[in-house]
């Protein structure tokens, strides 16, 4: 592991997946993505030699995850972070990948305690969280301003030493979110947050304007920069 960063380097462009695979040895490990969504990370871990699991409470997300071809026997569970469907000390790696801030604020510490419970002694907790800044954040803000919940997630992580975690690394980088077009942005947001449908209708013109002004044309459509913070802990 690299030493804990003293200063943020938010302008370093690195894909979320590259930061993960460069930071953790997944070969032969049992690893779970908590809040796995469509299973992209679970399949990535399988490609890197992990026995990988995913947990999510969104049926639409899990349906999409299970529809993809498995690469290494990935297993998906419907469940919640506050009550993981695993035995004590059975995992080498637990991951919250852009998902901790989606948990209700008062339950974030419960979810982190569950991650501790299922980890083996010396196991790794990896948490990747978007910062409340950047073009992608600004694009979402009219209908889904996550400033407060992202701050709550950071406060919960700052309490992990009292739960039995030792912080061993912190990494700042900028991830590029690729969206084919505005419809792809809408589909992605509503699949994750279906309750926002009325808000999208209400602010559609503003969102389309932001999409056009903030997006940078790239090979896969439009690119939106999102500053990230990764914190890595070890179970003591």
C-alpha positions as CSV (number, residue, x, y, z in Angstrom):
1,X,0.0,0.0,0.0
2,X,1.1,3.6,-0.6
3,X,1.3,5.9,2.5
4,X,-1.8,7.9,3.3
5,X,-1.9,10.9,1.0
6,X,-1.2,14.2,2.7
7,X,-3.0,16.4,0.1
8,X,-5.8,15.7,-2.4
9,X,-4.8,15.2,-6.0
10,X,-8.3,15.4,-7.5
11,X,-7.2,16.2,-11.0
12,X,-5.4,12.9,-11.5
13,X,-7.6,11.0,-14.1
14,X,-7.9,7.4,-13.1
15,X,-10.8,5.0,-13.6
16,X,-12.5,3.8,-10.5
17,X,-11.8,0.2,-11.5
18,X,-8.1,0.9,-12.1
19,X,-7.7,2.4,-8.6
20,X,-9.3,-0.6,-7.1
21,X,-7.3,-3.3,-8.9
22,X,-4.0,-1.3,-8.3
23,X,-4.7,-1.0,-4.6
24,X,-5.9,-4.5,-3.6
25,X,-4.7,-8.0,-4.4
26,X,-7.9,-9.9,-5.4
27,X,-6.3,-13.1,-6.6
28,X,-7.8,-16.0,-4.6
29,X,-9.7,-13.7,-2.2
30,X,-13.4,-13.8,-1.2
31,X,-14.7,-10.3,-1.9
32,X,-18.1,-8.7,-1.7
33,X,-19.4,-5.5,-3.3
34,X,-22.0,-4.0,-0.9
35,X,-24.5,-2.1,-3.0
36,X,-23.3,-3.8,-6.2
37,X,-25.9,-2.4,-8.6
38,X,-25.7,-4.1,-12.0
39,X,-22.7,-6.1,-10.9
40,X,-19.9,-4.5,-12.9
41,X,-17.5,-4.5,-10.0
42,X,-18.4,-8.0,-9.0
43,X,-17.5,-9.2,-12.5
44,X,-14.3,-7.1,-12.5
45,X,-13.2,-8.8,-9.3
46,X,-13.9,-12.2,-10.8
47,X,-11.7,-11.3,-13.8
48,X,-8.9,-10.6,-11.3
49,X,-9.1,-13.9,-9.6
50,X,-11.5,-13.3,-6.7
51,X,-14.4,-15.4,-5.6
52,X,-16.8,-12.5,-5.8
53,X,-20.2,-11.7,-4.3
54,X,-22.6,-8.8,-4.7
55,X,-25.4,-7.5,-2.4
56,X,-28.1,-5.0,-3.4
57,X,-31.6,-4.3,-2.4
58,X,-32.8,-3.0,-5.8
59,X,-34.6,-5.8,-7.8
60,X,-34.1,-3.9,-11.1
61,X,-30.4,-3.6,-10.5
62,X,-30.1,-7.3,-9.5
63,X,-32.1,-8.4,-12.5
64,X,-29.6,-6.7,-14.8
65,X,-26.6,-8.0,-12.8
66,X,-27.9,-11.6,-13.1
67,X,-28.6,-11.3,-16.8
68,X,-25.0,-10.9,-17.6
69,X,-22.7,-13.8,-18.4
70,X,-20.8,-15.0,-15.3
71,X,-17.0,-14.9,-15.5
72,X,-16.0,-16.8,-12.3
73,X,-19.1,-18.0,-10.5
74,X,-20.2,-14.6,-9.2
75,X,-23.1,-14.8,-6.8
76,X,-25.6,-12.0,-6.2
77,X,-27.8,-11.7,-3.1
78,X,-30.8,-9.4,-2.5
79,X,-30.2,-7.8,0.8
80,X,-29.2,-4.7,2.7
81,X,-25.8,-3.4,4.0
82,X,-27.1,-3.2,7.5
83,X,-27.7,-7.0,7.6
84,X,-25.4,-8.8,5.3
85,X,-26.3,-12.4,4.3
86,X,-22.9,-13.8,5.3
87,X,-21.3,-15.6,8.2
88,X,-18.9,-13.9,10.5
89,X,-15.2,-13.6,9.3
90,X,-15.9,-15.2,5.9
91,X,-14.6,-12.4,3.6
92,X,-11.1,-11.2,2.7
93,X,-12.4,-7.9,1.2
94,X,-15.5,-5.8,1.7
95,X,-16.3,-2.9,-0.6
96,X,-18.6,0.1,-0.7
97,X,-18.2,1.4,-4.2
98,X,-20.1,4.6,-4.5
99,X,-22.7,3.1,-2.3
100,X,-22.1,4.1,1.4
101,X,-23.8,7.5,0.9
102,X,-27.0,5.7,-0.4
103,X,-27.5,4.2,3.1
104,X,-29.7,6.2,5.5
105,X,-27.4,8.4,7.6
106,X,-28.2,6.8,10.9
107,X,-27.6,3.3,9.4
108,X,-24.1,4.0,7.9
109,X,-22.2,3.0,11.0
110,X,-24.4,-0.1,11.3
111,X,-23.4,-1.0,7.7
112,X,-19.7,-0.4,8.4
113,X,-20.0,-2.6,11.5
114,X,-21.5,-5.4,9.3
115,X,-18.6,-5.0,6.9
116,X,-16.3,-5.5,9.9
117,X,-18.3,-8.6,11.1
118,X,-18.0,-10.5,7.8
119,X,-14.3,-9.7,7.4
120,X,-11.6,-12.1,8.4
121,X,-9.0,-10.7,10.9
122,X,-6.6,-8.5,8.8
123,X,-9.2,-8.2,6.0
124,X,-9.6,-5.1,3.9
125,X,-12.5,-2.6,3.8
126,X,-12.4,-0.5,0.6
127,X,-14.6,2.5,0.3
128,X,-14.8,4.7,-2.8
129,X,-17.0,7.8,-2.5
130,X,-17.7,10.7,-4.9
131,X,-16.9,14.2,-3.6
132,X,-19.6,16.8,-3.7
133,X,-18.0,18.6,-6.6
134,X,-17.2,18.4,-10.4
135,X,-19.3,18.3,-13.6
136,X,-21.0,15.0,-12.9
137,X,-22.1,16.2,-9.5
138,X,-23.3,19.5,-10.9
139,X,-25.3,17.6,-13.6
140,X,-27.2,15.6,-11.0
141,X,-27.7,18.4,-8.4
142,X,-31.0,19.8,-9.6
143,X,-32.8,16.5,-9.0
144,X,-30.4,14.6,-6.7
145,X,-28.1,16.9,-4.6
146,X,-26.0,14.5,-2.5
147,X,-24.0,17.2,-0.7
148,X,-25.4,16.2,2.7
149,X,-25.4,12.4,2.4
150,X,-21.8,12.4,1.0
151,X,-20.7,14.5,4.1
152,X,-22.5,12.0,6.3
153,X,-20.7,9.1,4.7
154,X,-17.4,10.8,5.4
155,X,-18.3,11.4,9.1
156,X,-19.2,7.7,9.4
157,X,-15.9,6.7,7.9
158,X,-14.0,8.9,10.3
159,X,-15.5,6.9,13.2
160,X,-14.2,3.5,11.9
161,X,-11.2,3.3,14.3
162,X,-13.7,2.9,17.1
163,X,-15.2,-0.1,15.2
164,X,-12.0,-2.0,14.9
165,X,-10.6,-0.6,11.7
166,X,-7.1,0.9,11.0
167,X,-6.9,3.3,8.1
168,X,-4.0,2.3,5.8
169,X,-4.5,4.4,2.7
170,X,-6.3,7.4,1.2
171,X,-6.4,8.1,-2.5
172,X,-7.8,11.1,-4.4
173,X,-8.5,10.9,-8.1
174,X,-10.9,12.0,-10.8
175,X,-13.1,9.4,-12.5
176,X,-14.7,10.0,-15.9
177,X,-18.3,9.1,-16.2
178,X,-19.2,8.2,-19.8
179,X,-22.8,8.7,-21.0
180,X,-23.9,8.0,-24.5
181,X,-26.5,10.7,-24.5
182,X,-29.1,12.4,-22.2
183,X,-31.4,9.4,-22.4
184,X,-28.7,7.2,-21.1
185,X,-28.2,9.6,-18.2
186,X,-31.9,9.6,-17.4
187,X,-32.1,5.8,-17.6
188,X,-29.2,5.3,-15.3
189,X,-30.4,7.7,-12.7
190,X,-33.9,6.4,-12.6
191,X,-32.8,2.8,-12.5
192,X,-30.9,3.6,-9.3
193,X,-33.4,6.2,-8.0
194,X,-36.8,5.5,-9.5
195,X,-38.4,7.9,-7.1
196,X,-36.8,10.8,-9.1
197,X,-39.0,10.3,-12.2
198,X,-41.3,13.3,-11.4
199,X,-38.2,15.5,-10.7
200,X,-36.7,14.6,-14.0
201,X,-39.9,15.6,-15.8
202,X,-40.0,18.9,-13.8
203,X,-36.4,19.9,-14.5
204,X,-35.9,18.2,-17.9
205,X,-35.1,21.4,-19.8
206,X,-32.5,22.5,-17.2
207,X,-30.9,19.0,-17.1
208,X,-30.6,18.9,-20.8
209,X,-28.9,22.3,-20.8
210,X,-26.5,21.2,-18.1
211,X,-25.8,18.0,-20.0
212,X,-24.9,19.9,-23.1
213,X,-22.8,22.5,-21.3
214,X,-21.0,20.2,-18.8
215,X,-20.4,17.2,-21.0
216,X,-17.2,16.8,-23.1
217,X,-17.5,14.8,-26.3
218,X,-15.5,11.6,-26.1
219,X,-15.2,8.2,-27.8
220,X,-18.1,6.8,-25.8
221,X,-20.4,9.8,-26.1
222,X,-20.1,12.5,-23.4
223,X,-17.7,12.6,-20.5
224,X,-18.3,14.1,-17.1
225,X,-15.5,14.4,-14.5
226,X,-16.2,13.2,-11.0
227,X,-13.6,13.8,-8.2
228,X,-13.3,10.7,-5.9
229,X,-11.9,9.8,-2.5
230,X,-10.9,6.2,-1.7
231,X,-10.3,5.2,1.9
232,X,-8.8,1.8,2.6
233,X,-8.9,0.1,6.1
234,X,-7.7,-3.1,7.7
235,X,-9.7,-5.1,10.3
236,X,-7.6,-5.1,13.5
